[in-house]
């Protein structure tokens, strides 16, 4: 897989403003959109969908009907995945990643809904 920068990834995903297809995560804890699927295919990051889905069983996360997930990747390939209930709210959960090949920079995803109605989407798909 050819490496892509965060700017190239964001540019490629900028055209996603809704979704035609819905993809159900194998845990059945959330669905995700065409844009999220394109991100995962382009950046080789289905693991990111898995990570966000795995947090949906935690009570502090599960009770949030709107979640802002931020992946911050450093040049040394370490990363931090954080979730807030909204952009200006305190961090609810944090996951340290010792290594990722996701492009360095900051990338955001949103989860909207509760229960089996949770959807993981790009902010532009809202």
C-alpha positions as CSV (number, residue, x, y, z in Angstrom):
1,X,0.0,0.0,0.0
2,X,1.4,3.4,-1.0
3,X,1.8,5.8,1.9
4,X,-0.6,8.8,2.0
5,X,-0.3,12.0,4.0
6,X,-3.0,13.3,6.3
7,X,-3.6,16.2,3.8
8,X,-4.0,13.8,0.9
9,X,-6.4,11.6,3.0
10,X,-8.5,14.6,4.0
11,X,-8.6,15.8,0.4
12,X,-9.7,12.4,-0.8
13,X,-12.5,12.2,1.8
14,X,-13.7,15.8,1.4
15,X,-16.3,14.7,-1.2
16,X,-18.2,12.5,1.2
17,X,-21.3,14.5,2.3
18,X,-23.7,11.6,3.0
19,X,-23.8,7.9,2.4
20,X,-25.5,5.5,0.1
21,X,-24.3,2.3,1.8
22,X,-24.3,1.3,5.4
23,X,-21.7,-1.1,6.7
24,X,-22.4,-3.0,9.9
25,X,-19.3,-3.6,12.1
26,X,-18.8,-7.2,12.9
27,X,-19.4,-6.5,16.7
28,X,-22.9,-5.3,15.7
29,X,-22.2,-2.3,18.0
30,X,-22.3,0.3,15.2
31,X,-22.7,0.9,11.5
32,X,-20.4,3.0,9.4
33,X,-20.7,5.1,6.3
34,X,-19.2,5.1,2.8
35,X,-16.7,7.8,3.9
36,X,-15.5,5.8,6.9
37,X,-15.1,2.7,4.6
38,X,-13.1,4.8,2.1
39,X,-10.9,6.1,4.9
40,X,-10.3,2.5,6.2
41,X,-9.5,1.2,2.7
42,X,-7.3,4.2,1.8
43,X,-5.3,4.4,5.0
44,X,-5.4,0.6,5.8
45,X,-7.3,1.5,9.0
46,X,-10.1,-0.9,9.6
47,X,-8.4,-1.3,13.0
48,X,-9.5,2.3,13.8
49,X,-13.2,1.2,13.2
50,X,-12.5,-1.8,15.5
51,X,-11.0,0.4,18.2
52,X,-13.9,2.8,18.2
53,X,-16.5,-0.1,18.2
54,X,-14.7,-1.8,21.1
55,X,-15.2,1.3,23.3
56,X,-19.0,1.3,22.7
57,X,-19.6,-1.2,25.5
58,X,-18.0,1.0,28.1
59,X,-20.8,2.8,30.1
60,X,-19.2,6.3,30.0
61,X,-18.9,6.0,26.2
62,X,-22.2,4.1,25.5
63,X,-24.3,6.8,27.2
64,X,-23.1,9.5,24.8
65,X,-25.4,10.0,21.9
66,X,-22.7,12.1,20.1
67,X,-19.1,11.3,20.3
68,X,-16.1,13.1,18.8
69,X,-13.1,10.7,18.2
70,X,-9.7,12.2,17.6
71,X,-6.7,10.2,16.4
72,X,-3.5,12.2,16.8
73,X,-0.5,10.5,15.1
74,X,3.0,11.7,15.7
75,X,5.9,11.5,13.3
76,X,7.4,8.6,15.3
77,X,4.2,6.5,14.5
78,X,2.9,6.6,18.1
79,X,-0.7,7.8,18.5
80,X,-3.4,8.7,20.9
81,X,-7.1,8.0,20.3
82,X,-9.4,10.2,22.4
83,X,-13.2,10.5,22.7
84,X,-15.1,13.5,23.9
85,X,-18.9,14.1,24.1
86,X,-18.4,17.2,22.0
87,X,-15.4,19.3,20.8
88,X,-15.4,21.6,23.8
89,X,-16.0,18.9,26.4
90,X,-13.5,17.0,28.6
91,X,-11.9,13.8,27.4
92,X,-14.0,10.7,28.3
93,X,-11.6,8.1,27.2
94,X,-8.0,7.8,25.9
95,X,-6.2,4.9,24.2
96,X,-2.4,5.1,23.6
97,X,-1.1,3.4,20.5
98,X,2.5,2.3,20.5
99,X,2.6,2.1,16.7
100,X,0.4,2.9,13.7
101,X,1.1,3.4,10.0
102,X,-1.9,5.9,9.8
103,X,-0.7,9.2,8.4
104,X,0.8,11.6,10.9
105,X,-1.5,14.4,12.0
106,X,-5.0,14.8,13.5
107,X,-8.0,12.9,12.1
108,X,-11.6,13.1,13.5
109,X,-14.5,10.8,13.3
110,X,-18.0,11.1,14.9
111,X,-20.4,8.6,16.3
112,X,-24.0,9.6,16.4
113,X,-26.9,7.7,18.0
114,X,-27.3,5.1,20.8
115,X,-27.8,1.3,21.1
116,X,-27.8,-0.5,17.8
117,X,-28.5,2.8,16.0
118,X,-24.9,4.1,16.5
119,X,-23.3,5.3,13.2
120,X,-19.6,6.1,12.7
121,X,-19.2,8.8,10.2
122,X,-16.9,11.5,8.8
123,X,-17.8,15.0,10.1
124,X,-18.5,16.0,6.5
125,X,-21.2,13.2,6.3
126,X,-23.3,14.7,9.1
